Amino acid sequence: MDLGELALKEYETLQAEKNGRIQARLQIWSVFLALVGAFFLAGLQAGLVSWAILIYPIAAAFLAQFAGHNETVLDRLKTYLRAFEARYGYDGYEQFNFQIKTRSGSQVKALRSALIATEVLATVVGIAHLLAEQHFLLASVATVIEIVTVVSTFLFLRDE
């Protein structure tokens, strides 16, 4: 195998990895919707089961951490592919895309907004359940924990 064939194999492998990372975005949205459905259904119940909704922001923060890592690796792949194309004098998609001055970042913004909005909603519902059952100390502790998870979600999915 000569150097040109090896370079072509590397390029194909990197493109496949990039495609896998893009597909992971759809899986992240699927997991998000499943979490929302499950935890909000629990939040509609009475008694101790309704407190489960307070676990949702923690699960959402972990999902945000995974999504943030996925986007970081995807950006790294794009940067490497752009350099790879430049090295071999190939005016490919990464070269073209880099020349476009505006970047949307809509995927990350949309996920961040959806996660934070549902985390805040889950927190309000969960705290309301605790207060209705007169668990004031537990409501205070839960509020602090929930605020930390919402801030964590924002940080995991911040624009860099």
N, C-alpha and C positions, 0 to 999 in steps of 0.2 A: 504494500500500500504506500503510495507516494504522498508527499506533503499536501498536494491539492485534494486528494481523495479524503485524507484525514481531516482537512479543514472543512470539506463539504459535509462529512459525517458529524463533525462538531456543530456546524451551523444547523443541520437538521435536528440534532438532539436538543439544542438550545431552543429552537422554535417549538419542538414538541413540549418541552418543559414550560415554555411561555404559555402555550395553549392549555396545558394542564392547570396552570395557575389561574388563567382566565375562567376555565370551567369551574374551578373551586369557588369563584364568586357566586355562581348559581347555587352551589351547595350551601354556601354560607347563608344565602337568602332563604333557602328551604329550611335549614335548621332554625333560623330566626323565626319564621312563621310557625314552625312546630312548637317552639318554646313559648311564643306568645299565646297560641291556642291553648296549650296545656296549662300554663300557669294562670292565665286569665279565667279559664274554666274553674280551676281550683279557687280562685279569688271570689268567685260568685257563690261558693258554698258557704254553709254556716259552720261555726265552731272552729276547732283547731285546723281543719283542712284549709280554711281560708288564709291562714297565716303562711301557707306555702308560697303565696304570691310574692312574699318578701325575699324568696330565694331567687326569683327571676332576675333582678338586677345583677346579682353575682354571676349567674350563668351568662347573662348578656355581656358582662364585662370580659369574661373569658372568651366569648365569641369575638368580641371586638379585638382582643389581643391577638387571636389567631388571624383575623382578617387584616389587621395592621401588619403582621409579619408577612402574610401572603402578598400584600401590596408592596412591601419593602423589597422582597425577593423579586417580584415582577418588575419593579423599577430597575433593580440591579441587572436583571436579564436584558431589559430593553437597552440599558446603557452599554452593556457588553456587546450586544448584537449590533448596535450602532457603530461602535468602535471596530468590530469585526468586519462590517460592511465597508467601512472607510479603509481599513487595512488592505482589503482585497479589491478596492476600487469598484465596489458594487453599489449602485445607487438604489438601494432597496427601500422597503417601507419604513424602517427605523430612521433612515436618513431623511426621508420625506416628512415623516411625522415630527421629527425634531425641528424642522424648519418652520413648522406652523407655530406662530407666536402665542396663540392662546391655548391653554390647557384647561380642560373642564374639571377633572377630578370628581365628576358627578357621582361616580360609583361610591367613593369613600364618603362624600358629603351626604348622600342619600342614606347610606347605612348608618352613619353616625347619628343623623337626625332621627331615623326610625328607632334605633336602639335607645337613645337618650329619652325620646318622647315616651316610649313604652316603659322605660325604667322609672321615669318620674310618675307616670300613671300607676304603675304597680306599687310604687312606694306610697303614694297617696291612698290607694285602696287598702293596702296592708296596714298602714298606720291608722287609718280610719277604723278598721276592724279591731285593732288593739285598743284604741281609745274607747270604742263602743263597749268593749268588755272590761274597761277600766284598768288596763295594764299600762299605767303611765310610765313607769321606769323602763319597761321593755320597749315601749313605743319610743322613748328617748334614745335608747341604745340602738334600736333598729334604724332610727332616723340618721344617726351618725354613720352607721355602716352603709346605709343606702347612699348617702351623700358621697362617701368615699368611692363607692362603686361607680356612680355616675361620673364623677371627676376622672376616674380611671378610664372609663369608656371614652371620654373625650380625649384624653391624652394618648390612648392607644390608636385612635383614629384621627389625630390632628394632622393638619396640612403642614408639610415640612418644606 
